[in-house]
Amino acid sequence: MPVVFITDALIFLLLFMVCLFIWYTLKHEYLRIPWRQVGKNSLAMSAAVVLLFYIAVGLLDTIHFHPRLNNIDQKEIKYSTDILSLLDVLTEKLRSRVERTYSAPFATHAYAKEAIDLPEGRQIRDYPRLYYGGSHLQYPGKEIAQDILGKTITGMVMGIITWLFISMVIIIILSRIRRCSMTTEFKLIIRRQHLIPWHVILITLGCILISGVTLAYLSSYYHVLGTDKVGQDVLYQSLKSVRTGLLIGTLTTLVMLPFALAMGIMAGYFSGWVDDIIQYIYTTLNSIPGVLLIAAAILMLEVYMTNHAADFTSIEQRADMRLLFLCMILGIMSWTGLCRLLRGETLKLREIDYVQAAQAFGVNHVTIMTRHVLPNVMHIVMISIVLDFSGLVLVEAVLAYISIGVDPSMISWGNMINSARLEMAREPIVWWSLGAAFIFMLGLVLAANLFADAVRDAFDPRIRTIPAG
Amino acid sequence: MINYILRRIAYALPILIGINIITFVLFFVVNTPDDMARMQLGQKRVTQEAIDKWKRERGYDMPVLWNSQAKGMKKITDSIFFQNSIKLFVFDFGQSDNGRDISNDISQRMWPSLAITVPALILGLIAYITFALTLAFFRASYIDVWGVVICVIMMSISGMFYIIGGQFIIGKLFNLVPISGYDSGVNAIKFVTLPVIVGLIGGIGSSTRWYRTIFLEEMGKDFVRTARAKGLSEKVVLYRHVLRNGLIPILTGVVVVLPMLFIGSLVTESFFAVPGLGSYTIDAINSQDFAIVRSMVYLGSVLYIIGLILTDISYTIADPRIRLE
């Protein structure tokens, strides 16, 4: 039985808007030019492939439902009260194989010594075997290195096969589009004669697929990234965090965009008292230090939630509301920058001939603003959306640390880092949680930054040069 | 000049009022003092008497805006709005929810904050400008390209990792400085070093890249071409023309953060257990001390507005083409 959280619904709305945007772009040549320039940038395309994988994981984690209970006795179908996502089902093994507490990556024994009962009745203190990690091994001390090596090679072979298959599909599709044979298409890619650097895309795809499939294969035998304090697999947590990170980065923009657009364009277009009021609003909001405003707002939300505990039926729903609220607060703070830019641009556009002409013809203000001004400020919107994204993902980690971020029950990189603070003081140190959060975050933010740079270069009219021919 | 500054301050007043109203609405209207009391005293089984007592001790038992039972001016002054919000205008922060004097706390705790933020800012500026100028000097070479790549990678790492990494490598592995804590006087140096270094490294990525674009923009301008055409060496062009003109946007950009140095950095201070205003705020957030959070929101906003005014003034000083009108 499907469950749709509010954030899920907003994500689908966002997805729909993105599709609409893509369809609109494809129809208009002047919009396709800058995107084509982004497409030529090999670094950006490689980043785009990485981003696509993150988005895929995030979307899989967005489809929630109550799983069906396997109850043979009863006729009617019963649903569990748990809420799972598609990602949870795909990573069933990771999710369900919970150890007792910390264990290092690829460990077969627990991190801390415990009292173990020997068969003859004595007790010794030793590292107990893990329930699941490396449980297929008879003598872990001797076999483990060989086993990991063997499984890695098997995993990599599987990854390479997957990669080759997907590359084939891509090449076939490309050759169909260009109406040439597959071999010529292949040669074109190898010789780098495409406008779009397909060889880079395929190599990136290969790197991700091979490492991904290897990880997936290994993770069904070991805890590849170790387990955390309550014994949950860190790889699973890292994957679940992707959705939180993406949500913060995108929903914030979605929430603030209508305000920023309407306010910015109105301020620039009407000037006079409308401009004064809007400027006053955003200067005031901008003056409040961001972290403090978030802290104040989240504190108030906590008070509200504890006093209205009955309104929230499940922990998930509570966490979801808090996430949405956080996005809204972040949105309130981040719309001011965009609004100011839009106002400035609209001030310039207002004096341009076609707007003046439209005014002289008596076209009403709303039409002028939507038909003539809006399309001409879209590049600013585009640039600021992509530039903001990576910053917002990073902010989430900081907020979680000050305990004003997402709900503590929600898996996020911020919460992972936050809990890892105490783990660093342990002896031997528990570095894997932190390391996993680091790598997964770096991957997303770096890809987003590189992609954003390319988009900015392509859309910024000051830098933009339309290629001859 | 004085006329201009006065007018700027007059413009700032409505903004301060706006902030005051926002914080008031956030803290007293969205959730009533009753809700806050219940939150503080424990969730469910709280008697009304306990709530009333909590409210009376903190002066939250007055009407929100208008006290009809009082006489004369007291009708206005004996209200939550006047006691808690209007008084902020004269920097009377009152008492925190656990009874400490907030103004006193602030005046004591701003010094540790400054001990970290000021050296970090100065050393940071020197370091970032040096890096950026180097990259600009070697523009479009491999040094520049790789420099930018490293900057982007460093930008993509969350600040938390720099702090944790710094604590681990410098503090734990090499045992050079204490991991966290603070001491008064000269002894503070060994506690301050690590936060300053970490802050410095954390800012390299974005700042260097930003300054590099500023310098490159200056390099494309006519006066630089003229200087080169005159036959000046690249070094002279760089130091005398590019650096000096590039410093205008950089320094005026710094001015806006100057007042905010008092507040310190929330995350850094709390990680390194520095008793500054940042950790003060975090402690208040964690113990849900609404009075302190409210005061800090207001203080931060005031400092930001001061920073904006200073920026406008510094523009006119740094760039004689700008006239005060």
Boltz contact constraints between the chains, C-beta under 6 A:
constraints:
  - contact:
      token1: [A, 283]
      token2: [B, 15]
      max_distance: 6.0
  - contact:
      token1: [A, 284]
      token2: [B, 15]
      max_distance: 6.0
  - contact:
      token1: [A, 284]
      token2: [B, 18]
      max_distance: 6.0
  - contact:
      token1: [A, 284]
      token2: [B, 19]
      max_distance: 6.0
  - contact:
      token1: [A, 287]
      token2: [B, 15]
      max_distance: 6.0
  - contact:
      token1: [A, 287]
      token2: [B, 301]
      max_distance: 6.0
  - contact:
      token1: [A, 287]
      token2: [B, 304]
      max_distance: 6.0
  - contact:
      token1: [A, 287]
      token2: [B, 305]
      max_distance: 6.0
  - contact:
      token1: [A, 288]
      token2: [B, 19]
      max_distance: 6.0
  - contact:
      token1: [A, 288]
      token2: [B, 301]
      max_distance: 6.0
  - contact:
      token1: [A, 289]
      token2: [B, 300]
      max_distance: 6.0
  - contact:
      token1: [A, 291]
      token2: [B, 266]
      max_distance: 6.0
  - contact:
      token1: [A, 292]
      token2: [B, 296]
      max_distance: 6.0
  - contact:
      token1: [A, 292]
      token2: [B, 297]
      max_distance: 6.0
  - contact:
      token1: [A, 292]
      token2: [B, 300]
      max_distance: 6.0
  - contact:
      token1: [A, 295]
      token2: [B, 285]
      max_distance: 6.0
  - contact:
      token1: [A, 296]
      token2: [B, 26]
      max_distance: 6.0
  - contact:
      token1: [A, 296]
      token2: [B, 293]
      max_distance: 6.0
  - contact:
      token1: [A, 296]
      token2: [B, 297]
      max_distance: 6.0
  - contact:
      token1: [A, 300]
      token2: [B, 26]
      max_distance: 6.0
  - contact:
      token1: [A, 300]
      token2: [B, 30]
      max_distance: 6.0
  - contact:
      token1: [A, 300]
      token2: [B, 31]
      max_distance: 6.0
  - contact:
      token1: [A, 303]
      token2: [B, 31]
      max_distance: 6.0
  - contact:
      token1: [A, 303]
      token2: [B, 35]
      max_distance: 6.0
  - contact:
      token1: [A, 303]
      token2: [B, 36]
      max_distance: 6.0
  - contact:
      token1: [A, 303]
      token2: [B, 39]
      max_distance: 6.0
  - contact:
      token1: [A, 304]
      token2: [B, 31]
      max_distance: 6.0
  - contact:
      token1: [A, 306]
      token2: [B, 39]
      max_distance: 6.0
  - contact:
      token1: [A, 306]
      token2: [B, 43]
      max_distance: 6.0
  - contact:
      token1: [A, 307]
      token2: [B, 35]
      max_distance: 6.0
  - contact:
      token1: [A, 394]
      token2: [B, 158]
      max_distance: 6.0
  - contact:
      token1: [A, 397]
      token2: [B, 158]
      max_distance: 6.0
  - contact:
      token1: [A, 397]
      token2: [B, 160]
      max_distance: 6.0
  - contact:
      token1: [A, 398]
      token2: [B, 267]
      max_distance: 6.0
  - contact:
      token1: [A, 402]
      token2: [B, 282]
      max_distance: 6.0
  - contact:
      token1: [A, 417]
      token2: [B, 160]
      max_distance: 6.0
  - contact:
      token1: [A, 438]
      token2: [B, 161]
      max_distance: 6.0
  - contact:
      token1: [A, 442]
      token2: [B, 156]
      max_distance: 6.0
  - contact:
      token1: [A, 445]
      token2: [B, 156]
      max_distance: 6.0
  - contact:
      token1: [A, 446]
      token2: [B, 156]
      max_distance: 6.0
  - contact:
      token1: [A, 449]
      token2: [B, 152]
      max_distance: 6.0
  - contact:
      token1: [A, 449]
      token2: [B, 156]
      max_distance: 6.0
